[in-house]
Amino acid sequence: MSAPWEALVSIAGGSMFVALLLVLAGYLAKAIFDRGIARSAEIHQALLARREETEKVALAQASAFDTDLRKRRIAAYTVLWTLTGTLPKWPRAENLAGHDLLTFTKALRDWYFSGGGMLLSAESYDAYRHLQDYLAKFLGAMADFAQPLGGEDYERIRKHCSALRRELAADIVSRVQRREFSLPP
């Protein structure tokens, strides 16, 4: 007898049959254990595949939503962008008066409540709100709506319009830094 069998026989109390049963039980236990590990690996792979598929579907849905929102924003933001052209930097609007600003703020309000406002991101909404708040404060302090707008007042309001346009452009990702590609000589 070989040394491992002799050890098993002596452990089993000298019975070769008991030693054989112990070996078979060991092989059976190993087979059951290996089958459990294989099944566990199969279940794990199936769960990973299901999770991957779920993530792909969620990503596709998010992408479709983002594309749709971007298209809607472009249409609505174009109108708002045009409205802010009331106070351009180059060349400055001539003879802009309080009644023009009142018309402007009402046009902004009408745009907002006609559906454009619900498309604003939080950042764009903040810029819109700051512009409208400033216009309300400025017009509330104005005594004569026919009086032309002064240079500093014009510039302050124009900067609020510019800040709003900057946020609108960011929302639709239109001013992204271009990548510089070097062409081979």
Phi and psi in degrees as a GROMACS rama.xvg file:
@    title "Ramachandran Plot"
@    xaxis  label "Phi"
@    yaxis  label "Psi"
@TYPE xy
-80.7517  164.877  SER-2
-60.8624  -44.8302  ALA-3
-63.742  -37.0608  PRO-4
-68.9274  -39.3869  TRP-5
-61.5976  -39.4019  GLU-6
-64.9177  -42.8714  ALA-7
-65.3359  -42.2831  LEU-8
-63.4936  -42.5767  VAL-9
-69.2064  -35.419  SER-10
-66.2281  -40.2891  ILE-11
-77.9406  5.2289  ALA-12
84.8852  28.4413  GLY-13
86.6942  -1.8378  GLY-14
-93.191  120.416  SER-15
-66.0337  -34.13  MET-16
-64.8464  -43.8552  PHE-17
-64.3664  -39.9966  VAL-18
-63.3532  -41.393  ALA-19
-63.7622  -42.1119  LEU-20
-61.8088  -40.1678  LEU-21
-62.9018  -42.1474  LEU-22
-64.2636  -47.147  VAL-23
-61.5499  -41.2405  LEU-24
-62.0506  -38.7989  ALA-25
-63.534  -45.7064  GLY-26
-63.0578  -41.4192  TYR-27
-63.6012  -44.6732  LEU-28
-61.5412  -41.3595  ALA-29
-65.0243  -41.6485  LYS-30
-63.5286  -43.7357  ALA-31
-63.6134  -43.309  ILE-32
-62.7138  -45.9664  PHE-33
-63.1111  -40.6599  ASP-34
-64.6136  -39.0662  ARG-35
-62.9306  -42.6351  GLY-36
-64.5808  -43.4776  ILE-37
-62.9596  -43.5033  ALA-38
-64.6597  -41.6616  ARG-39
-60.8896  -40.828  SER-40
-65.492  -39.446  ALA-41
-63.0669  -44.446  GLU-42
-62.5955  -44.0112  ILE-43
-59.9249  -45.8818  HIS-44
-62.1053  -42.2218  GLN-45
-63.6053  -42.5143  ALA-46
-64.461  -41.3433  LEU-47
-63.2566  -41.8243  LEU-48
-64.3331  -42.0107  ALA-49
-63.9341  -42.9615  ARG-50
-64.5573  -42.325  ARG-51
-61.4892  -42.5482  GLU-52
-65.344  -41.8461  GLU-53
-61.1291  -42.8907  THR-54
-65.9211  -37.6774  GLU-55
-63.4423  -43.267  LYS-56
-64.2062  -44.9386  VAL-57
-62.6959  -40.9369  ALA-58
-65.0906  -41.8034  LEU-59
-63.4303  -41.6052  ALA-60
-65.6131  -43.4299  GLN-61
-63.6296  -40.2816  ALA-62
-64.0767  -43.8226  SER-63
-63.2756  -40.9567  ALA-64
-63.1678  -46.8019  PHE-65
-61.1485  -41.5024  ASP-66
-64.3847  -44.1107  THR-67
-63.7562  -45.7527  ASP-68
-61.7292  -41.7564  LEU-69
-62.3319  -43.2358  ARG-70
-62.2996  -43.3753  LYS-71
-64.5251  -41.2607  ARG-72
-63.9211  -42.7309  ARG-73
-57.4874  -45.3013  ILE-74
-63.3078  -47.8871  ALA-75
-71.5348  -40.4219  ALA-76
-67.9654  -28.8836  TYR-77
-60.1753  -40.4028  THR-78
-65.482  -46.5939  VAL-79
-64.7585  -41.0806  LEU-80
-57.2898  -45.7135  TRP-81
-62.1193  -40.9685  THR-82
-60.5142  -39.1894  LEU-83
-70.8613  -8.18224  THR-84
-69.9196  -1.626  GLY-85
-60.1339  -31.6931  THR-86
-123.157  74.841  LEU-87
-77.369  158.315  PRO-88
-81.2396  -41.2642  LYS-89
-126.205  128.553  TRP-90
-71.5557  157.63  PRO-91
-62.9522  146.641  ARG-92
-68.1879  135.81  ALA-93
-89.1904  142.581  GLU-94
54.6371  35.9893  ASN-95
-73.8325  128.59  LEU-96
-123.321  176.854  ALA-97
-57.5713  -39.8295  GLY-98
-65.2461  -29.8994  HIS-99
-67.6401  -38.7352  ASP-100
-68.5636  -35.0856  LEU-101
-64.8458  -42.6391  LEU-102
-62.9973  -41.5523  THR-103
-61.5295  -49.6652  PHE-104
-65.0882  -34.367  THR-105
-68.9349  -38.5638  LYS-106
-64.1956  -39.4499  ALA-107
-61.873  -45.3391  LEU-108
-60.9378  -45.3011  ARG-109
-62.0474  -41.1604  ASP-110
-60.2027  -46.3067  TRP-111
-58.1045  -48.7149  TYR-112
-85.0622  -6.09888  PHE-113
-88.7143  6.27178  SER-114
124.538  -19.8956  GLY-115
-65.9154  -34.6153  GLY-116
-61.0321  -32.8638  GLY-117
-73.8946  -11.3023  MET-118
-92.9296  -11.3405  LEU-119
-66.9255  136.18  LEU-120
-72.3413  171.407  SER-121
-59.6746  -40.46  ALA-122
-69.0643  -42.1243  GLU-123
-66.9908  -38.8265  SER-124
-61.13  -42.8792  TYR-125
-59.5783  -43.9744  ASP-126
-65.3962  -40.8887  ALA-127
-61.5434  -47.0539  TYR-128
-62.1056  -42.2012  ARG-129
-62.2289  -41.7127  HIS-130
-62.3519  -49.8323  LEU-131
-64.7053  -40.0821  GLN-132
-62.8293  -42.6008  ASP-133
-65.2987  -43.3464  TYR-134
-61.5461  -42.3487  LEU-135
-62.0109  -44.8593  ALA-136
-64.8883  -45.1016  LYS-137
-63.9176  -47.7967  PHE-138
-68.18  -32.2353  LEU-139
-64.8219  -28.9352  GLY-140
-91.5993  -6.98787  ALA-141
-81.2351  129.564  MET-142
-88.9149  -36.5302  ALA-143
-125.268  109.852  ASP-144
-73.7352  -8.89956  PHE-145
-90.519  -10.8572  ALA-146
-69.4388  132.056  GLN-147
-64.6282  150.587  PRO-148
-74.9295  133.915  LEU-149
-77.4395  165.165  GLY-150
-58.3084  -47.2278  GLY-151
-68.3114  -40.7982  GLU-152
-64.4536  -43.7446  ASP-153
-57.2503  -47.4992  TYR-154
-64.4454  -40.1602  GLU-155
-62.6112  -45.9578  ARG-156
-67.938  -40.2683  ILE-157
-60.6574  -39.3377  ARG-158
-65.5665  -36.1417  LYS-159
-63.7849  -40.8709  HIS-160
-63.7244  -41.7917  CYS-161
-63.5823  -41.7594  SER-162
-62.7474  -39.173  ALA-163
-64.856  -45.2865  LEU-164
-62.1052  -37.3393  ARG-165
-61.193  -42.5998  ARG-166
-69.9854  -36.4983  GLU-167
-62.4648  -44.3424  LEU-168
-62.9122  -38.3817  ALA-169
-65.5194  -39.2487  ALA-170
-60.6724  -36.793  ASP-171
-100.357  8.43196  ILE-172
55.5896  46.5053  VAL-173
-96.4287  -13.4471  SER-174
-120.339  57.2736  ARG-175
-88.1267  140.99  VAL-176
-57.906  127.33  GLN-177
-73.5378  144.847  ARG-178
-84.3339  138.833  ARG-179
-92.7655  120.288  GLU-180
-107.234  131.13  PHE-181
-94.467  131.004  SER-182
-91.3973  142.942  LEU-183
-65.8534  148.49  PRO-184
